[in-house]
């Protein structure tokens, strides 16, 4: 296990260094995006248009943050817990290919088509602990803007500036390895051994 600290945007060289189990801290601009962002961005791309932000070499956070305007009318992050990433399984491979995102933050992992897309295009999945939404929010020092707010607060693209966001664990690396697949394989192996012992 190696610990890294990166500032966005990320290069392919940055993410190819990482291996599952490594720890990452992030500084710089991070975009939030869930189902609606993926769907709408892909639809626009198919029509020859571009989304309002450039995801290339950036970090996409599967997050529906709770936001509030202060007395000066400035947005601030109240809570920023990760969304279960499997919701985006059917969309993520195409999103990675079309938009060149370098890292995705979420919880719960993603399916093998996304693992393969990350390997092919040079991207990683960074796991964030669920239930620590307020702690994560403290890492976002400034809100630079919001796009597609008409989708609703949780589904908009929030443009957030992070300072020392982490620890994030590399759950899927850019070499085709996935902690989640490893765990699933070990569980199945243990289940098989138990059946053999019990004769069932």
C-alpha positions as CSV (number, residue, x, y, z in Angstrom):
1,X,0.0,0.0,0.0
2,X,1.3,3.4,-1.1
3,X,-0.1,6.8,-0.2
4,X,-0.5,9.5,-2.8
5,X,-1.6,13.1,-2.9
6,X,-2.7,14.5,-6.3
7,X,-4.1,17.8,-7.6
8,X,-6.6,17.8,-10.3
9,X,-6.5,17.6,-13.3
10,X,-5.0,14.1,-13.2
11,X,-2.8,12.6,-15.9
12,X,-2.9,9.1,-17.2
13,X,0.6,8.7,-15.8
14,X,-0.8,9.6,-12.3
15,X,-3.5,7.0,-12.3
16,X,-1.4,4.3,-13.9
17,X,0.8,4.5,-10.8
18,X,-2.0,3.4,-8.6
19,X,-2.8,-0.2,-7.4
20,X,-5.7,-1.5,-5.6
21,X,-5.4,-0.8,-1.9
22,X,-3.4,2.4,-2.3
23,X,-4.5,5.5,-0.5
24,X,-5.2,8.8,-2.3
25,X,-5.8,12.3,-1.1
26,X,-7.1,14.9,-3.6
27,X,-6.8,18.7,-4.0
28,X,-8.4,20.8,-6.7
29,X,-11.6,20.9,-8.7
30,X,-13.9,17.9,-8.5
31,X,-17.3,17.5,-10.2
32,X,-20.3,15.7,-8.8
33,X,-22.5,13.6,-11.1
34,X,-25.0,10.9,-10.7
35,X,-27.5,9.2,-13.0
36,X,-29.0,12.3,-14.7
37,X,-25.6,13.8,-15.4
38,X,-24.4,10.6,-17.1
39,X,-27.6,10.2,-19.1
40,X,-27.8,13.8,-20.2
41,X,-24.1,14.2,-21.0
42,X,-24.1,11.0,-23.2
43,X,-27.2,12.2,-25.0
44,X,-25.6,15.5,-25.7
45,X,-22.5,13.8,-27.0
46,X,-24.5,11.7,-29.4
47,X,-26.1,14.9,-30.8
48,X,-22.6,16.4,-31.3
49,X,-22.8,18.7,-28.3
50,X,-20.7,19.0,-25.2
51,X,-21.7,19.1,-21.5
52,X,-21.2,22.4,-19.7
53,X,-18.0,21.2,-18.0
54,X,-15.0,19.4,-19.4
55,X,-14.6,16.0,-17.6
56,X,-11.4,15.1,-19.4
57,X,-8.6,14.3,-16.9
58,X,-10.9,15.3,-14.0
59,X,-12.5,13.5,-11.0
60,X,-16.2,12.6,-11.0
61,X,-17.7,12.2,-7.6
62,X,-20.8,10.0,-7.4
63,X,-22.5,12.3,-4.9
64,X,-25.8,14.1,-4.4
65,X,-24.6,16.7,-2.0
66,X,-26.7,18.8,0.5
67,X,-26.0,22.4,-0.3
68,X,-27.0,25.7,1.3
69,X,-26.6,29.3,0.5
70,X,-25.0,31.5,3.1
71,X,-25.9,35.1,4.0
72,X,-23.8,36.3,1.1
73,X,-25.6,34.2,-1.4
74,X,-22.7,31.8,-1.8
75,X,-23.2,28.1,-1.9
76,X,-21.5,25.8,0.7
77,X,-21.4,22.1,1.1
78,X,-23.3,20.8,4.1
79,X,-23.0,17.0,3.4
80,X,-21.3,15.1,0.7
81,X,-21.6,11.4,1.1
82,X,-20.9,9.0,-1.8
83,X,-23.7,7.5,-3.8
84,X,-23.8,3.7,-4.4
85,X,-21.9,3.6,-7.7
86,X,-23.7,0.5,-9.1
87,X,-26.5,2.8,-10.1
88,X,-24.3,4.0,-12.9
89,X,-23.0,0.6,-14.0
90,X,-24.8,0.7,-17.4
91,X,-23.6,4.2,-18.1
92,X,-20.0,4.4,-16.8
93,X,-18.1,2.6,-19.5
94,X,-19.4,4.9,-22.2
95,X,-19.0,7.9,-20.0
96,X,-15.3,7.1,-19.4
97,X,-14.7,6.5,-23.1
98,X,-16.5,9.6,-24.3
99,X,-15.3,12.1,-21.7
100,X,-11.9,10.9,-20.5
101,X,-12.6,11.1,-16.8
102,X,-9.5,9.9,-14.8
103,X,-11.0,9.0,-11.5
104,X,-14.4,8.2,-10.0
105,X,-15.2,8.5,-6.3
106,X,-18.1,6.5,-4.9
107,X,-19.0,3.5,-2.7
108,X,-19.7,-0.1,-3.4
109,X,-17.6,-0.6,-6.5
110,X,-18.6,-1.1,-10.1
111,X,-19.1,-3.9,-12.6
112,X,-16.6,-5.6,-14.8
113,X,-17.4,-3.5,-18.0
114,X,-16.4,-0.4,-16.0
115,X,-13.2,-2.2,-14.8
116,X,-12.4,-3.0,-18.4
117,X,-13.1,0.6,-19.5
118,X,-10.8,1.9,-16.8
119,X,-8.1,-0.4,-17.9
120,X,-8.4,0.6,-21.5
121,X,-8.7,4.3,-21.1
122,X,-6.6,4.9,-17.9
123,X,-9.0,5.6,-15.0
124,X,-9.4,4.5,-11.4
125,X,-12.2,4.0,-8.9
126,X,-11.6,5.6,-5.5
127,X,-13.7,4.3,-2.7
128,X,-15.0,6.6,0.0
129,X,-16.4,5.5,3.3
130,X,-20.2,5.8,3.5
131,X,-21.8,7.6,6.5
132,X,-19.1,10.3,6.7
133,X,-20.9,12.9,4.6
134,X,-20.2,15.8,7.0
135,X,-16.5,14.9,7.2
136,X,-16.3,14.8,3.5
137,X,-18.0,18.1,3.2
138,X,-15.3,19.7,5.4
139,X,-12.8,19.0,2.6
140,X,-14.7,21.2,0.1
141,X,-13.4,24.7,0.7
142,X,-15.2,26.5,-2.1
143,X,-18.1,26.0,-4.5
144,X,-17.1,27.4,-7.9
145,X,-20.5,26.9,-9.5
146,X,-23.3,24.6,-10.5
147,X,-24.6,23.3,-13.8
148,X,-27.9,21.5,-14.6
149,X,-29.5,22.6,-11.3
150,X,-32.8,22.2,-12.9
151,X,-32.3,18.4,-12.5
152,X,-32.5,19.1,-8.7
153,X,-29.8,19.6,-6.1
154,X,-28.6,16.0,-5.8
155,X,-28.5,15.4,-9.6
156,X,-26.8,18.7,-10.6
157,X,-23.1,19.0,-11.5
158,X,-21.5,20.8,-8.6
159,X,-18.1,22.3,-9.2
160,X,-16.3,21.9,-5.9
161,X,-12.7,22.8,-4.8
162,X,-11.3,20.1,-2.5
163,X,-8.5,20.3,-0.1
164,X,-7.0,17.1,1.2
165,X,-10.1,15.0,0.3
166,X,-9.6,11.5,1.7
167,X,-8.5,9.0,2.6
168,X,-9.8,7.4,-0.6
169,X,-8.9,3.8,-1.3
170,X,-8.1,2.6,-4.8
171,X,-10.9,0.0,-5.3
172,X,-10.4,-0.5,-9.0
173,X,-7.1,0.4,-10.7
174,X,-6.1,1.1,-14.3
175,X,-4.6,-2.4,-14.7
176,X,-7.9,-4.4,-14.5
177,X,-7.8,-5.2,-10.8
178,X,-10.8,-4.8,-8.5
179,X,-11.0,-5.2,-4.8
180,X,-14.6,-6.0,-5.2
181,X,-14.1,-8.8,-7.7
182,X,-11.3,-10.2,-5.5
183,X,-13.7,-10.3,-2.5
184,X,-16.5,-11.8,-4.5
185,X,-14.2,-14.6,-5.8
186,X,-12.9,-15.4,-2.3
187,X,-16.5,-15.5,-0.9
188,X,-17.4,-18.0,-3.6
189,X,-14.3,-20.1,-3.0
190,X,-15.1,-20.2,0.7
191,X,-18.8,-21.1,0.0
192,X,-17.6,-24.0,-2.2
193,X,-15.3,-25.3,0.6
194,X,-18.1,-25.1,3.2
195,X,-20.4,-27.1,0.8
196,X,-17.6,-29.7,0.3
197,X,-17.1,-30.0,4.1
198,X,-20.9,-30.3,4.7
199,X,-21.4,-32.6,1.8
200,X,-24.0,-30.4,0.2
